Amino acid sequence: MGLDIGSSAVKVVELKELGKGKGYQLLNASLERLSPEAIVDGAIMDAGLVIDTIQKAFSSRKIKGSDVAIALSGHSVIIKKISIPATSEEELAEVIPWEAEQYIPFDVEDVNLAYQVLKGASGGEGNMDVLLVAAKKDKIQNHTSVISLAGRSPEVVDIDAFALQNAFEANYDVHPDAVIALLNIGASLMNINITKGGMPLFIRDVSVGGNQYTDILQKELQLNFQEAEDLKLGKTGGSEAEMVQPLLESITEMLVMEVQKTFDFFRETYPNETITRVLISGGTSHMLGLPEKVQETFRYPTEILNPFKSIAMGPKVDAAKATSLGPALAVAVGLALRGFDQ
């Protein structure tokens, strides 16, 4: 079961494995809105509110299970590809903390470390490439304690960008040489994962998202949060409608600029690789004109990621609702898939 605690909503996805190689079935999907002050910059500010929202997300769909996989992202998470002298698996476990000190801007004692040797990649003669992941212990504790107080058991702690890749790989068949850019645009954060052949080549979290659209409408049109949110989603018309589109487009331009910076940096790092396709997910992926703007700017085929493309709908699922929520549930789907790795 995947539990994705975002800054604007709590999302739960429950999957069932249909047998080895037979794929998965969606048993339940739930999304409950969170007020904007509950989580700020990835840190839980109002634990009581988050606990209530988690419980509501489970109870509203009568979801019974308690074991969940969760994910972190943002400034408290460092993901780095490093090249080190080739060594045995036993020695690697001892070497990694020493190597990590050079790349992590926190004290190694303050983080949980994980790593994966990148198969087929070589850091040069006699070297091996390793993907290093570090997450601050206090950030992990911040999340796991709230989840435990909500009556759930956090069995897996993953990274948003990896969960996103899981959801993509479970649903799309792509050529192993294809370079795919996955953009997960939430309310306050955009996760970017450029992946090839099942390996993340380049990961970046950027502090921009759907909240910027709401903010500009609030400031420019003197609206409260909910009025601006409704206007952003096209739920209200009226006199402001003609002023809204240029404001929203200015934020889309800013988001695309951040993607541009990432793609430029990727090209510098991997001059021989070319992105072949872009898939956009997250609640902000529904913003009018955003996928079109990305495609027009970069000339890469761009589409909205469907995390249920190859997943069967269970008997209790409202298929139309699950499909419309789909892009916002991509990370939760990837986390639910992690449960089957245990």
N, C-alpha and C positions, 0 to 999 in steps of 0.2 A: 504494500500500500504506500502510495506517495503522498507526502504532506508538504506542500510548497507554501511557505509563509512569506508573502510579498508585502510591499509597503502599502498596497491598496486593497489587498484581498488575501484570504486564506483559501487555498485550493486543495481538495482531496480527490485522489483517483485510486480506485480499487480495481485491479485486474485479476484475471484468472488465467492460468496457463492451460491450453487445450491439449497438452501432450507434446512431447518433444518434436519440434519441427512443425507443429500444427498451428503455431501462432497463439494469439491471446484474445481474450474476450473482456470487454468493459462491463464490469458488474455495477459500478457506481461512479458518479462524478458529482462533485459539489463545489460551489464557489460562494463564499460569504464575504461581503465588502467589509473593509476595515477603515475606520476614520483616519484621516491623514496624520494625526498627531501620535498614533499608536506606535509606529515604527519610523524612526528618522535616521537617515544615512545607514540603514541596515541594523541599527541598534534598537532593541525593544525598549520603548520609553514607558509604555503603559501595559505592564504584564497582565493585570486583571482583565483588561479589554481584549488582549490577544488570547488569553485562556478562554474567555467567554466565546470568542469568535471561533476558535478551534472546536470547542464543544458543540457550538451551533452547526458548524459545517458537517460534523458527524451525525448529530441527532436529526437534522432536517432531512437527511436522506436515509436515516436508520442504518447507518454504517456501524457494524459491530466490532470489527477487528481493532486491535490495539497496537500491534507492531507496525511502525512506520519508518520510511526512509525520508530523510530531510536533506536540505542543501544549503550551502552558504555561498556568498559572493561578496564582491566589493573590496574595500581597502584592507580588510583584515585577512584576506586570502591572497597568497602569492603563488603563481604558477610560472614555472621557469623551466625551459629546456636547457640542460647543462651537458657538457661533454667532459668525461673523466677517463683516466686510464682504465682499460678493460680489466675487470676483476671478477672473482667468483661471487655467487649470490651471498655466501656466508660473509665474505669480506665487505661486500657492498653495504650490508646493514650497519657495519661499524664506520665505514667511510662517509656515508651520506650526511650524518650530523655535522661532521667537520667541513665537508664541501658546502653544505647549506649555509653555514655562517657567512660565506662570501656574498651570498645572493639575497639574503633575507634581512630587511631593515629592522627586524625585531630581535630580541634575545632568543636564541634557540631554545632556552628553557621555557619560554613563554608560548611556544607553538607546538602543535601536533604535526608531525611530518609524515608524509607518504610519498612513495616514488614508484615509477614503473620504467623498466628498461624498454626503450623503443626498438622494437624488432625491425630489422631491415634498414635501420638508419645507422650511419657510422659517423662518429665525430672526428674522423681522420684515422690515420694508421695507428693501431694499438690503442684506440680510444673507443668508448661506447657512449651513446646518447641516452640520457636518463631524463624523464619528465619528473620534476620535483614539485610537490604541492605542500604548502605550509598554511595552516590556519591557526589564528590566535586562540589559545585555550579559553580565554575569558569570553570570546565571541561564541565559541561552541557551547560553553557552559550557560551563557545567556539564553541560548535557544533551547538546549536540551532540558534545562530545569523548568522552563515555561511549558514545554510539551509534556513533561512528566506530571506537572501540576494539573494539566488538562486531562489527565487520565490515560495518556498514550505512552508507548515505550519506543524511544528513538533507537532503533537497531542499527541504522546505517546513517552516517553523516557524509554526504557527497558534496560536489561542487556544481552550481547551477549550469555552467558551461558543459560539464560532462553529462549531466542529466539530459540536457538539450540534445547532445549528440546521440545518446541512447534512444531518445524518442524518434529522432531522424532515422537512425539505422534500422529500427524495428519496422519502419513504414515505407522506406524508399530503397529501391534497388538501383545502385549507381555503379558505374565502372570504377574499378579500384584506383585508376589513375586520375579520376575526376576530383578537382579541388572545389569544395563546397563551402560557401560562407553562410554560417547560421547566425542570424541576428535576432536575439530575444529582447524585445523592447518593452519593459515594464513601466510602472508609474515613475520610478525614480532612478532606474538603472538599466543600462543596455549591456547585455552579455554578448560578446562577439566570439565565435569559435570558428576558425577556418580549418577545415578537416580534410584529410585525404586518406583513402584506404583504411578507414577505421582508426586513424591516429590524429589527434589534435596537433596541427602544425603551429597554430598561433591563437592565443587566447587573450582577450582584453575586456575588462569591465569598465564602462564609461558612465559617469554620474549624470546622465541625461535620460529623459523619458517623458511619459505622458503628462506628468505634473507640470512640465513647462508650458504645455498648451493651456492648461487650466489657469496657471499663474498669470499668463499674459492677458487672458480674458478678464480675470479679476481686476488686475491693475488698470488696464486701458478702459474698461467699461464699468468700473466701480460695482462689481458684482460680488456676492458672497460665494463661497466655495461650491456649494451645490448648484447655484444658478449657472456658474461658469462651467461646471462639469456637464450639466444638461445641455448647455449651448454647444460645448465641444463635441458632444455625441449627437448633435443635431436633433435633440428632443424638443427644442423650442424654436419658434420662428420669431416674428415680430420685428421691431425697428432695428434691433442690433444685427440681424442676420447678414446684411450686406457689408457690415464692418468686420464681421467675424473671419471671413475667408482669407483676406490678406494677413491678418494676425496669425492665423493657424499656419499659413504657408511660410511665414517667417520662421516659425519654430521647426517646421519640416526641413527648411534650408539648413538650420543649425544642426539638426540630427544628422542630416546627410553629410555635412562638413566633418562631423566626428567620425562617421563611417569612412569618409575620404582619407582622413589622417591615418586610420587603422590600415586601410588598404594600401596606402603609400608605404607605410612602415613594413607591411607584409612583403611588398614587392622588393624593398631594399634588403630584407632578411632572406627572402627566397626568390632571387632574380630569375630562376629557371621555372618557377611555378606560375600558372595562370588560373585565376578563379574562373570556373565554368558556369556557376549557378549560384544564386542567392535565395535563401529561404528565410522569411521573416515570421516570427512568432511573438507572443506576449500580447497583453491587453491593448497596447498602443498600435499593434499591427493593423487594426481596423480603421485607423485614421485615414480619412478620405484623401486619396492621392499619394499616400506615402509609398506603397510598393511601386507605383508608376514613376514617381520621382527618382527612386533608387535605380530603377532600370534605365530611365532616360539619362541619368548622370553617368552611370558606369558602363552601360551597354552590356551588362550581364543579364541573361534571362532571370527574372525575379518573380517569385510567387509567395503566397502565404503558406506556411507549413501546416499540414493537416496531421496531427498526432494520432488520429484514428483511421488514417487512410487504409491500413492493413489490419486493423483491429476490429474484431466482430463486436457488434452491439448486443449486450445482454438483454434478457427479457424485461427487466425492470427499468431499463434506461430509456429516457426520452431522447431518441436519436437526433431529432432536429435541434434540441437545446444543446446536447453534447457537442454536436458538430459546430454550432454557432459559437460556443465557448471554446472550442478546440484550441485555437492559437494561444489563448491565455492559460491553457492547461498543459502546454508542452513539457514544461519542467516537471510537473507533477506526474505526467505519464512516464517520463524518463526515470523518475525516482521509483515509481511503482514497479518498473521493469527490474530495477536494482534488487528488489526483494527476492527475485528468482535466482539471483547469483549466489545467495547465501548457502 
